[in-house]
């Protein structure tokens, strides 16, 4: 468990929207995440929109995971059950360690809003090369649910009793209990 810090640490975040129809002008979900990240003091290092293609998604996320300049990757879209929804399939094999509770907690929080339809979400998160990767559904409401209920506090080093920041900052030591 990583203990809280007394100082805010701004993180470099990449935002990837997976959509066959969205553009930068019409991508309300990606824009919501960008706005929240900037409001909280983080830096949006890159923002990309890709069509739902497993290999293009995998290549983009892998590039960011390999970069020393990116500490967090947030993806929105492609987490459902249609034949075109391939984000979890593209990303899961890149993760060194899955954060099992992320998808479970997302669906629990989402259940309060959309009921049993939440079982069709394949939201997931994990760590790869000291990079946090979170994949959430493409609706703006789902992005808001994930941000407010999970991601925001885990990206804040001051949040206790623990947060993800020590696991993803390359200069910070991780205070863990065994």
Secondary structure, DSSP 8 states (H G I E B T S, - for coil): --B--SS----EEEEEEE-SS--TTT-HHHHHHHHHHHHTT-EEEEEEEE-S-HHHHHHHHHHHHH-TT-SEEEEES--SSSTT--HHHHHHTT-SEE-HHHHHHHHHHHHHHHGGGGGG---EEEEETTEEEEEE-SSHHHHHHHIIIIIHHHT-TT-SSB-SHHHH-SSS------
